[in-house]
Amino acid sequence: MPIETRATFLLNCILLFAVILEPFIFNILRLGNTANPPPVALFETASSSCELDLGVVVLIMGVFTLALADEEKLLVPASMTRQLRLEAVIWFVSSGVFLISAVPIFGRSMSVATW
């Protein structure tokens, strides 16, 4: 980002933390292929955590893209602002999909352990 405000600095720190968490969550999900898999509840938690994490990452990317499209700050050529706003909308919609998919719609009663 060519500008650094308190808000962009905080969002950047949150983004870096979320990116750091992703490999750890992925490794928990990968444990299902081992001979001694962990309990199903851990997979449910890791799956929701992964979706929340990706939702936060994509949401922050949308905010950064929208910040670049600010016409008053002249960070990009005027011809690119419309394209950047469209990309920000795509980031926000994608974030919504990730965040909605993190909601445990079926709850524990439909988990693999009860089948």
C-alpha positions in Angstrom: 0.0 0.0 0.0 1.4 3.4 -0.9 -0.3 5.0 2.1 0.1 4.0 5.7 -2.5 5.1 8.2 -3.3 3.6 11.5 -6.2 1.6 10.0 -4.2 0.2 7.1 -1.4 -0.7 9.5 -3.8 -2.6 11.8 -5.4 -4.3 8.9 -2.0 -5.4 7.6 -1.1 -6.9 11.0 -4.4 -8.8 11.1 -3.8 -10.0 7.5 -0.3 -11.2 8.3 -1.6 -13.0 11.4 -4.4 -14.7 9.4 -1.9 -15.8 6.8 0.4 -17.3 9.4 -2.5 -19.3 10.9 -3.5 -20.9 7.6 -0.7 -23.6 7.4 -1.4 -24.7 11.0 -5.1 -25.1 10.3 -4.4 -26.9 7.1 -2.1 -29.4 8.9 -4.9 -30.3 11.3 -7.2 -31.0 8.3 -4.5 -33.0 6.7 -4.3 -35.3 9.7 -7.4 -37.2 8.5 -5.2 -39.1 6.0 -3.1 -40.6 8.8 -3.5 -44.0 10.4 -4.5 -42.5 13.7 -6.9 -39.6 12.8 -8.0 -37.1 15.5 -11.6 -36.8 16.7 -14.3 -35.5 14.4 -14.9 -32.4 16.6 -11.4 -31.2 15.9 -12.0 -31.5 12.1 -15.3 -29.5 12.5 -13.5 -26.8 14.4 -10.5 -26.7 12.0 -12.8 -26.5 9.0 -14.8 -23.6 10.4 -11.5 -21.9 11.5 -10.1 -22.3 8.0 -13.2 -20.7 6.4 -13.2 -17.9 8.9 -9.5 -17.3 8.4 -9.9 -17.2 4.6 -12.9 -15.0 4.9 -10.9 -12.5 6.9 -8.0 -12.5 4.5 -10.3 -12.0 1.5 -12.2 -9.2 3.3 -9.1 -7.3 4.1 -7.9 -7.7 0.5 -11.2 -6.1 -0.5 -10.7 -3.2 1.9 -7.2 -2.6 0.6 -8.4 -2.7 -3.0 -11.2 -0.2 -2.2 -8.6 2.0 -0.4 -6.5 2.1 -3.6 -9.6 3.1 -5.6 -10.1 6.3 -3.6 -10.2 9.1 -6.1 -9.3 11.8 -3.6 -5.9 10.3 -2.8 -4.9 9.8 -6.4 -3.1 6.5 -5.7 -3.9 5.0 -9.1 -4.8 6.5 -12.5 -8.4 7.6 -12.8 -9.0 5.1 -15.5 -8.3 2.2 -13.1 -10.7 3.3 -10.2 -13.7 1.7 -11.8 -11.9 -1.6 -12.3 -10.5 -1.5 -8.7 -14.0 -0.9 -7.3 -15.3 -3.9 -9.3 -12.5 -6.0 -8.0 -13.3 -4.9 -4.4 -16.9 -6.0 -4.8 -15.7 -9.4 -6.0 -13.4 -9.6 -2.9 -16.3 -8.7 -0.7 -18.7 -11.3 -2.3 -16.0 -14.0 -2.0 -15.4 -13.1 1.6 -19.1 -13.4 2.2 -19.1 -16.9 0.7 -16.2 -18.0 2.9 -17.7 -16.5 6.1 -21.2 -18.0 5.4 -19.6 -21.4 4.8 -18.0 -21.2 8.2 -21.4 -21.3 9.9 -22.1 -24.8 11.1 -25.6 -25.2 9.5 -26.1 -28.8 10.4 -24.4 -28.8 13.8 -23.0 -31.8 15.6 -26.0 -33.9 15.1 -25.2 -34.5 11.4 -21.4 -35.1 12.0 -19.7 -38.2 10.7 -19.5 -39.6 14.2 -23.3 -40.0 14.5 -23.8 -41.9 11.2 
